[in-house]
Amino acid sequence: MIHDEVALTETSMIQMIADDAGEGINLKGQRFGRLAKARRVRDLCLAAGYVISVQETCGSGIGFTPLVHLAQTIPEPVFRCVLASRDMLSVKTADGDHQIVDGYVQAAPTPGLGIIPRLDILKKPVASYF
C-alpha cells in the first residue's frame, strides 16, 4: 500500500513505519511546510525501504522546483516518480529549464533553484520579513 496525504508530520510517518502500515508514500513536500521537514520524512522512508513518489499539491513552477531537487536525492530502487501538476495551472509563475532525460525530470544546471520568477505575474509581495 502506498499512502497518499496520510503522513502529514514526521511523527505520523514514524508511526506508520512502526505499525508496518504500508510500502510507500506519495511525498507532498508542501504538506510538511518546508523542504527540511520533507527531507527528514524522505530520510525516514529511505531507512524503512519505502517506495517514494514526489508530488506537488497542484502548485506553481516555483513550488515544483524544490521538489525536483528533492526527487533527485532519492535512489532509483525506491524512487517511483515525480508528479508535475504545475501544468494544470494556466498561469506560469516562473521560467526554468526542467529537462526530461530518460523519462525523469532533471533540475536545471544553473545556480540556486534554476528558475527565474515572473515578477510581472507575482506583483509586489504582501509581506516582507527582511
C-alpha positions in Angstrom: 0.0 0.0 0.0 1.3 3.5 -0.9 0.0 6.2 1.4 -1.3 9.5 0.0 -1.7 12.6 2.2 -1.9 10.4 5.3 1.5 11.2 6.9 1.5 15.0 7.5 4.1 15.1 10.2 7.3 13.3 11.0 5.6 11.7 14.0 2.8 10.2 11.9 5.4 8.9 9.4 7.3 7.2 12.2 4.1 5.7 13.5 3.2 4.4 10.0 6.6 2.7 9.7 6.4 1.3 13.3 3.0 -0.1 12.5 4.2 -1.6 9.2 1.2 0.1 7.6 2.5 0.3 4.0 5.2 0.0 1.5 5.4 3.6 0.2 4.4 7.2 0.3 3.4 9.9 -2.1 5.6 12.6 -0.6 4.0 16.0 -1.0 6.6 18.4 0.2 4.3 21.4 0.6 2.2 19.5 3.1 5.2 19.4 5.5 5.5 23.2 5.5 9.1 23.4 4.3 11.7 21.4 2.4 13.8 20.5 5.5 10.8 18.6 7.0 10.1 16.9 3.8 13.7 15.9 3.6 13.5 14.3 7.1 10.4 12.3 6.0 12.3 11.2 2.9 15.1 10.0 5.2 12.6 8.1 7.3 11.1 6.5 4.2 14.6 5.5 2.9 15.5 3.9 6.2 12.3 1.9 6.1 12.8 0.9 2.5 9.6 2.7 1.4 8.9 3.4 -2.3 8.7 7.2 -2.7 6.7 9.3 -5.2 7.4 13.0 -5.0 4.3 15.1 -5.7 3.3 18.7 -5.5 -0.2 19.9 -4.5 -1.1 21.5 -7.8 1.3 24.3 -7.2 3.2 26.7 -9.3 6.6 26.2 -11.1 8.1 27.9 -8.1 6.7 25.3 -5.7 7.5 22.4 -8.1 11.2 23.2 -8.5 12.4 22.4 -4.9 10.6 19.1 -5.2 12.6 18.3 -8.4 15.8 18.8 -6.4 14.4 16.6 -3.6 13.4 13.9 -6.0 16.9 13.7 -7.4 18.2 12.7 -4.0 16.1 9.5 -3.9 17.9 6.4 -5.1 16.4 4.7 -8.1 15.4 1.4 -6.5 12.9 3.1 -4.3 12.1 6.2 -6.5 8.7 5.8 -8.2 8.1 9.2 -9.9 7.6 12.9 -9.8 4.1 14.2 -10.4 4.3 17.6 -12.2 0.9 19.0 -11.7 2.1 22.6 -12.4 1.0 22.1 -16.0 -2.6 22.1 -14.7 -2.3 25.8 -14.0 -3.0 28.4 -16.7 -0.6 31.0 -15.2 3.1 30.4 -15.3 4.9 32.0 -12.3 8.5 31.2 -13.3 10.7 30.3 -16.2 13.1 27.4 -15.8 15.0 24.8 -17.6 13.5 21.5 -16.4 14.6 18.8 -18.8 13.1 15.3 -19.2 16.0 12.9 -19.5 15.3 9.2 -20.0 11.8 9.8 -18.6 12.9 11.7 -15.5 12.7 15.4 -14.8 16.0 17.0 -14.1 16.7 20.2 -12.2 18.3 23.0 -14.2 22.1 23.0 -14.1 22.1 26.7 -13.2 22.8 28.0 -9.7 20.1 28.0 -7.0 16.8 26.7 -7.9 17.5 27.3 -11.6 14.3 29.3 -12.2 13.5 33.0 -12.9 10.3 34.2 -11.2 7.9 36.1 -13.4 7.7 39.3 -11.3 5.1 40.8 -13.7 2.8 37.9 -12.7 3.7 37.7 -9.0 3.4 41.5 -8.4 4.6 43.1 -5.2 4.9 41.0 -2.0 2.1 41.2 0.5 4.7 41.0 3.3 8.5 41.1 3.7 10.5 39.9 6.7 13.9 41.3 5.9 
